[in-house]
Structure formats: C-alpha cells, structure tokens
Amino acid sequence: MDQLLFLQSELERCQRIEQELQDLYGQSATESIQHEISGMKKQLKEIQEVFQQQTEQIIQSYEQERNQNVSSTPSF
C-alpha cells in the first residue's frame, strides 16, 4: 500500500513537471519525462492489480473461514 501511495504521488509530481517543461521548452524536452510517466503508470497498474488480487484472496479466505465456522456450529 505504501508503494502504491508513493507511486501515485510521484506520478502526479512528474505530470506537473511535464506540464512545466512543455510550457517552457515545448514538446521535445518533455519526451524523457513522458517516458518516465509511462513507466510509472505501468508500475502503478501492476501494483493496483496485485492489491486487487490480494483483496479478493482475503475476501475468499474470510468467506471460507466463515462457512467452516457456520457448518461446525452445533444445531440445537
């Protein structure tokens, strides 16, 4: 989660820098920052996918545990 927040803030920072460079120097000077932003977006997407998978696994684990507890509870 920390890595996700870090990458999001870095992405925002790089996008601000990109806009400033475009304003100052035009398109050619911003190509390297655009490449960096693209890489960060890819990393961010990968982390979000892992986070989503982990969340789904936790939910499934909780549901399995809950179902086991319900089935092992004696009925009166």
Protein Blocks (a to p, Z undefined) as FASTA:
>chain_A
ZZmmmmmmmmmmmmmmmmmmmmmnojmlmmmmmmmmmmmmmmmmmmmmmmmmmmmmmmmm
mmmmmmmmmmmpccZZ
